[in-house]
Amino acid sequence: MLLRGERLGLALTTAAHVAEYHRWENDPATILGYGTQLPQSIETRAAGYEAQARDDRRAGFEVVRLDDSAPVGLTVLRVDPAVRTAEFVMLLAPEARGHGLAAEATTLTLDWGFHLAALRMVWLKVLAPNTRAIRAYERAGFRPAGRLRQAGWWRGEPCDEVVMDAVRGDFPGPSRVPGA
C-alpha cells in the first residue's frame, strides 16, 4: 500500500487484475461517462496494460478498499515532465460507484502528485452532464478552468467537456504522505 486514506488506499496496479480492469472499462456506464462508444477486447486491454507499465511518464494506481483489500478502481497521473503538470484520469468499478469513494480516491492521488511527484498542477476533463463526478472532483480540490464546447458525447448527443485543475494550494489536505 503506497498511501492510506480513511476508507481507501493507493497501491500499484498489477497484471493479475487486468481482467477486472477490463470489466470495469467495458461497463456501459463507464463507456457513457468517458464519452467513448467502443468496447475493447481483453487482448487489447492486456496489451495496453503492458505498454502503460513501461511508460515512465504515467503514474498508475490501483484504488483499494482498506477493510477488505479489494480493488475498486484506478487512478492515473499522465505527467508532462517538462512543466511538472499531469492529466488526471479515474475509473471506479461499477459496484463502487455511488458510495462517496471518488473524492477520496482523487484526494489520495493529488496527495501523491503534489507531495511525492512534485507536480505544480493537475488537470482533468469531465463530461458536463456528469455532475456527480464534478462534485467529487471539487471536494478533492479541483476547480473549473474552462469548457470545450461539444467536445464530448453523452447519451447519443454532443455535450461540453469541463476542464478542471488543481494546484497544491487548492489541495484540501492534510497529506497522507508520511513526514509531509
C-alpha positions as CSV (number, residue, x, y, z in Angstrom):
1,M,0.0,0.0,0.0
2,L,1.5,3.3,-1.1
3,L,-0.9,5.7,0.7
4,R,-3.7,5.1,3.1
5,G,-6.8,7.3,3.5
6,E,-9.9,6.8,5.6
7,R,-11.6,4.0,3.6
8,L,-9.2,3.7,0.6
9,G,-5.6,3.3,-0.2
10,L,-3.4,3.6,-3.3
11,A,-1.4,0.6,-4.4
12,L,0.5,-0.3,-7.6
13,T,-1.5,-1.7,-10.4
14,T,-0.9,-5.4,-11.2
15,A,-1.2,-7.6,-14.3
16,A,-3.1,-10.1,-12.1
17,H,-6.1,-7.6,-12.1
18,V,-6.2,-6.8,-15.8
19,A,-9.4,-8.9,-16.3
20,E,-11.0,-6.8,-13.5
21,Y,-9.9,-3.5,-15.1
22,H,-11.2,-4.8,-18.4
23,R,-14.6,-5.5,-16.9
24,W,-14.8,-2.0,-15.3
25,E,-13.8,-0.3,-18.6
26,N,-16.4,-2.1,-20.7
27,D,-19.3,-1.4,-18.3
28,P,-21.9,0.6,-20.2
29,A,-21.9,3.3,-17.6
30,T,-18.1,3.7,-17.9
31,I,-18.4,3.9,-21.6
32,L,-21.1,6.6,-21.2
33,G,-19.0,8.5,-18.6
34,Y,-15.9,8.6,-20.7
35,G,-17.8,9.5,-23.8
36,T,-16.3,6.6,-25.8
37,Q,-18.5,4.4,-27.9
38,L,-16.5,1.2,-28.4
39,P,-15.7,-1.7,-26.1
40,Q,-12.3,-3.3,-26.3
41,S,-11.2,-6.9,-26.2
42,I,-9.3,-8.4,-23.2
43,E,-6.4,-8.9,-25.6
44,T,-6.3,-5.2,-26.4
45,R,-6.6,-4.3,-22.7
46,A,-3.8,-6.7,-21.8
47,A,-1.5,-5.3,-24.5
48,G,-2.4,-1.7,-23.3
49,Y,-1.6,-2.6,-19.7
50,E,1.9,-3.9,-20.8
51,A,2.6,-0.7,-22.8
52,Q,1.3,1.5,-19.9
53,A,3.5,-0.4,-17.4
54,R,6.6,0.7,-19.4
55,D,5.6,4.4,-19.7
56,D,7.8,6.4,-17.3
57,R,5.5,9.4,-17.7
58,R,2.5,7.6,-16.3
59,A,1.8,7.0,-12.6
60,G,-1.0,4.4,-12.4
61,F,-2.5,3.4,-9.1
62,E,-5.0,0.8,-8.0
63,V,-7.6,2.1,-5.6
64,V,-8.1,-0.4,-2.9
65,R,-10.8,-0.6,-0.2
66,L,-8.9,-0.8,3.2
67,D,-11.4,-3.0,5.0
68,D,-11.1,-6.0,2.7
69,S,-8.2,-5.1,0.3
70,A,-10.5,-5.3,-2.7
71,P,-9.5,-3.3,-5.8
72,V,-12.3,-0.8,-6.5
73,G,-10.8,1.5,-9.1
74,L,-7.9,3.0,-10.9
75,T,-6.4,6.5,-11.0
76,V,-3.7,7.8,-13.3
77,L,-1.4,10.8,-13.5
78,R,-0.1,11.3,-17.0
79,V,2.9,13.5,-16.3
80,D,4.4,16.1,-18.5
81,P,7.9,16.3,-17.0
82,A,8.9,19.4,-18.9
83,V,6.4,21.5,-17.0
84,R,5.7,19.3,-13.9
85,T,2.0,19.0,-14.6
86,A,-0.2,16.0,-15.1
87,E,-3.6,14.9,-16.5
88,F,-5.7,13.0,-14.0
89,V,-7.9,10.1,-15.0
90,M,-10.1,7.9,-12.7
91,L,-12.1,4.8,-13.2
92,L,-14.2,3.2,-10.4
93,A,-15.6,-0.3,-10.5
94,P,-19.4,-0.2,-11.3
95,E,-20.2,-1.7,-7.9
96,A,-18.1,1.0,-6.1
97,R,-19.9,4.0,-7.7
98,G,-22.4,6.0,-5.6
99,H,-20.6,5.3,-2.3
100,G,-18.6,8.5,-2.0
101,L,-15.3,6.9,-2.9
102,A,-14.4,9.1,-5.9
103,A,-13.5,12.2,-3.8
104,E,-11.2,10.2,-1.5
105,A,-9.5,8.3,-4.4
106,T,-8.9,11.7,-6.1
107,T,-7.6,13.3,-3.0
108,L,-5.1,10.4,-2.4
109,T,-3.9,10.7,-6.0
110,L,-3.5,14.5,-5.7
111,D,-1.6,14.0,-2.4
112,W,0.8,11.7,-4.3
113,G,1.1,14.1,-7.2
114,F,1.8,17.2,-5.1
115,H,3.9,15.8,-2.3
116,L,5.8,13.0,-3.9
117,A,5.9,13.7,-7.7
118,A,6.4,17.4,-7.1
119,L,3.7,18.4,-9.6
120,R,2.8,22.1,-9.9
121,M,-0.7,21.5,-11.4
122,V,-3.0,18.6,-12.2
123,W,-5.9,18.9,-14.7
124,L,-8.7,16.8,-15.9
125,K,-11.6,16.8,-18.4
126,V,-15.1,15.6,-17.4
127,L,-18.3,15.5,-19.4
128,A,-20.5,18.4,-18.3
129,P,-23.6,16.2,-17.6
130,N,-21.5,14.1,-15.2
131,T,-22.4,16.3,-12.2
132,R,-21.7,13.7,-9.6
133,A,-18.1,13.4,-10.8
134,I,-17.7,17.2,-11.0
135,R,-18.8,17.5,-7.3
136,A,-16.4,14.7,-6.2
137,Y,-13.5,16.5,-8.0
138,E,-14.4,19.8,-6.4
139,R,-14.4,18.1,-2.9
140,A,-10.9,16.9,-3.7
141,G,-9.6,20.4,-4.6
142,F,-10.2,20.7,-8.4
143,R,-11.7,24.0,-9.7
144,P,-13.4,24.7,-13.1
145,A,-10.9,26.1,-15.5
146,G,-12.8,26.2,-18.8
147,R,-15.1,24.3,-21.3
148,L,-14.6,22.6,-24.5
149,R,-17.8,23.1,-26.3
150,Q,-19.4,20.0,-27.8
151,A,-16.2,18.0,-27.4
152,G,-17.9,15.1,-25.6
153,W,-20.6,12.6,-26.2
154,W,-23.4,11.8,-23.7
155,R,-26.4,9.5,-24.3
156,G,-26.2,9.9,-28.1
157,E,-25.8,13.7,-28.1
158,P,-22.8,16.1,-28.2
159,C,-22.0,17.7,-24.9
160,D,-19.4,20.1,-23.4
161,E,-16.3,18.8,-21.6
162,V,-15.5,20.7,-18.4
163,V,-11.7,21.3,-17.8
164,M,-10.8,21.4,-14.2
165,D,-7.4,22.0,-12.5
166,A,-5.9,21.8,-9.1
167,V,-2.7,23.4,-7.7
168,R,-1.0,22.5,-4.4
169,G,-2.6,25.5,-2.7
170,D,-6.0,24.1,-3.6
171,F,-5.3,20.7,-2.1
172,P,-7.5,20.2,1.0
173,G,-5.0,18.0,2.8
174,P,-3.8,17.0,5.3
175,S,-1.3,15.0,3.5
176,R,-1.3,11.2,4.0
177,V,2.4,11.0,2.9
178,P,4.4,10.1,6.0
179,G,6.5,13.0,7.1
180,A,4.8,15.5,4.8
